[in-house]
Amino acid sequence: MNIPEHLIEKYNVPVPRYTSYPPANFFSIDYTGKDYREAVVLSNEDEPQNISIYLHIPFCAQLCHYCGCNTHITRNEQIKAEYLEALKSEILMLKPLLNGNRRVSQVHWGGGTPNSLRIDQIEDIMELIYKHFQFIDQPEIAIECNPAHLDHGYTERLIAAGFNRISLGIQDFSEKVLNGVNREIPAIPAADFVRQIQASGKAKVNLDFIYGLPHQTISSFSETMERAIQLQPDRLVTFSYAHVPNIKKSQKILEKAGLVPPAEKLRMFENTYELMKSAGYVPIGLDHFAKADDELAVALKNRSLHRNFQGYCTRETTGQVYAFGTTGISQLENGYAQNAKTVSRYIELINKGEFTTEKGYAVTAGQKIIRHVINEMMCNQYISWPAAAEKMNISEEQLKQVISYDESVLEAFKSDNLLNFDRDQVIVTELGRFFIRNIAASFDAGLNKTGKTFSKAL
């Protein structure tokens, strides 16, 4: 699909990414560990009742120059061991605050590089979680892995420990691209791990890539995507490289090698979209693709797709998120809380028996309504006003008043072939998917009153 140039110019304006609502730059340092403790207790009375556990492992052996994550570069095993003891302590601090009848539907290990840990350390944490929590049938237990730190024995033990989704952060198959961004080269081809995971019959595989990196071309990235499709992963993600050297100083290094011009980067995206669709994959949001029989594709078809900071999920695996480890963000129905950023501060506070909340936000009743509408648009590209009003237990008129509903704005989107609407619903077109952040922002009543800054939509 070719996105019209005039629409790119029109809609490439700063808007939130809406991975949460309100966005993370609303979080305040006035929100403390005491507030988080109270929010956890209140969360027992809220929906969803399921529990989603996020474990942040910040460690990496070396820094990839494109990285925008919160990482701690070290090979010091003592620091890792101390961090993991604090992580276990945090889990045990939180567990008594949760009702015992609540069940875990999702466990996600992110980072950093979670598999920079020894496999026995991961097994130890998982044993603690299995011991202290009850699980739903068929929970999703996922981990993000750098293939350069994997071998077949490690992968086998991950599957034996209950991991049923393994994401391989390939980024690109080209060694020239990987060397250019200081990404380690795997000793074992990623294809070998894909085959091993698929052959187990117990786990599914995700492949993650980044486009817009130095040394990538439209042609080379298309070849990478074709090679990835041949491996038939269950899901594939193509992240757009976000160049923010003012925040991540190491990204400045990439400017010397030369960044991909915006027009070429857009063509990479367009080509990937068409390649994945032609191969039978269903687009999920802007950058995710799933096989047609995958849970996410089915949920999208049924308009029951959800997402959190860890990515997209189904209604069955959706839970309030309780995050452990540095910078982890808990996403509760009534608020958000982000942990301390540094490993040293995190360990210090946990060892004192304190939650490490560095900042957070208490969500108001009106913001919950806006959040629901925006989530429906971002995930399902659809909103039913009668269903949304029933969900939020208010009238349609009240709902539209809260979101500052303006039919003239929808008419403008419709004239650009981005959506269709009538009195009861809004349906985003295929072209409109590429501008979904703009569409979602039109229902954000407080957007222009905040003074906050955001990245551009495209």
PEMOJO-V606481 format. One record per pair of residues at least 6 apart in sequence whose ideal C-beta (glycine too) atoms are under 6 Angstrom apart, sorted by the first residue. I is the first residue (numbers start at 1). J is the second residue. Records with the same first field share a line. If there is no record, write none. Layout:
I = J ; J
//
This chain:
3 = 434
11 = 435 ; 438 ; 457
12 = 456 ; 457 ; 458
14 = 454 ; 456
15 = 437 ; 438 ; 441 ; 454 ; 457
16 = 23 ; 454
18 = 374 ; 378 ; 440
19 = 309
21 = 371 ; 374
25 = 452
26 = 361
27 = 359 ; 360 ; 361
28 = 359
29 = 359
31 = 359 ; 360
32 = 357
33 = 354 ; 355 ; 357
36 = 337 ; 355 ; 357
39 = 332 ; 334 ; 335
40 = 97
41 = 97
42 = 334
43 = 320 ; 332
44 = 99
46 = 333
48 = 318 ; 319
49 = 102
50 = 105 ; 319
51 = 102 ; 104 ; 319
52 = 106 ; 319 ; 321
53 = 107 ; 322
54 = 108 ; 310 ; 321 ; 323 ; 328
55 = 109 ; 324 ; 325
56 = 110 ; 325 ; 326 ; 327 ; 328
57 = 111 ; 112 ; 114
58 = 71 ; 72 ; 111 ; 112 ; 326
59 = 72 ; 74 ; 80 ; 112 ; 116
60 = 71 ; 73 ; 112 ; 113
61 = 75 ; 116
63 = 73 ; 250
64 = 181 ; 182 ; 183
65 = 181 ; 182 ; 250 ; 253 ; 254
66 = 181 ; 241
68 = 242 ; 248
70 = 327
71 = 112
72 = 343
82 = 347
83 = 343
84 = 121
86 = 347 ; 350
87 = 324 ; 325
88 = 128
89 = 350
90 = 324 ; 350
91 = 324
95 = 132
103 = 134 ; 135 ; 136
104 = 133 ; 135 ; 139
105 = 136 ; 139 ; 317 ; 319
106 = 140 ; 317 ; 319
107 = 141
108 = 142 ; 310
109 = 143
110 = 144
113 = 146
114 = 143 ; 144
115 = 145 ; 149
116 = 149
119 = 154 ; 157
123 = 161
126 = 161
140 = 165 ; 317
141 = 162 ; 163 ; 164
142 = 165
143 = 163 ; 166
144 = 167
145 = 166 ; 168
146 = 169
147 = 168 ; 186 ; 190
148 = 184 ; 186
150 = 193
152 = 196
155 = 193 ; 196
159 = 200 ; 202 ; 203
164 = 203
165 = 204
166 = 197 ; 203 ; 205
167 = 206 ; 208
168 = 190 ; 207
169 = 208
170 = 190 ; 207 ; 209
171 = 183 ; 209 ; 210
172 = 224
173 = 224 ; 227
175 = 185
176 = 215
177 = 213 ; 215 ; 216
178 = 185
180 = 214 ; 215 ; 257
181 = 213
191 = 231
194 = 205 ; 231
197 = 203 ; 205
204 = 234
205 = 233 ; 234
206 = 235
207 = 228 ; 233 ; 236
208 = 237
209 = 238
210 = 239 ; 241
211 = 221 ; 238 ; 268
212 = 240 ; 241 ; 260 ; 265
213 = 241
214 = 254 ; 257 ; 258
216 = 260
218 = 264 ; 267 ; 268
221 = 268
222 = 271
225 = 272 ; 275
229 = 279
234 = 291 ; 294
235 = 290
236 = 289
237 = 287 ; 288
238 = 272 ; 287
239 = 287
243 = 251
245 = 251 ; 252
276 = 289
280 = 292
281 = 289
282 = 290 ; 292 ; 297
283 = 289
284 = 290 ; 296 ; 312
290 = 296 ; 297
295 = 314
296 = 312
299 = 305 ; 314
303 = 380 ; 382
304 = 315
305 = 379 ; 380
306 = 313 ; 318 ; 379
307 = 379
308 = 321 ; 331
309 = 329
320 = 332 ; 333
321 = 330 ; 331
322 = 330
323 = 329 ; 330
326 = 339 ; 343 ; 346
327 = 339 ; 341
328 = 339
329 = 336 ; 338
330 = 337
334 = 363
335 = 361 ; 362 ; 363
336 = 360 ; 361
337 = 357 ; 360
338 = 358 ; 359
339 = 356
340 = 346 ; 356 ; 358
346 = 356
349 = 356
366 = 402
369 = 392 ; 402
370 = 403
373 = 383 ; 403 ; 443
374 = 440 ; 443
376 = 383
377 = 383 ; 439 ; 440
378 = 440
381 = 428
382 = 427
383 = 426
384 = 425
385 = 396 ; 424
386 = 424
388 = 399
389 = 395 ; 396 ; 399
403 = 443 ; 445
404 = 445
409 = 442
410 = 421
413 = 419
417 = 429 ; 431
418 = 429 ; 432 ; 435
419 = 426 ; 428 ; 429 ; 432
420 = 427
437 = 457
438 = 457
441 = 447
//
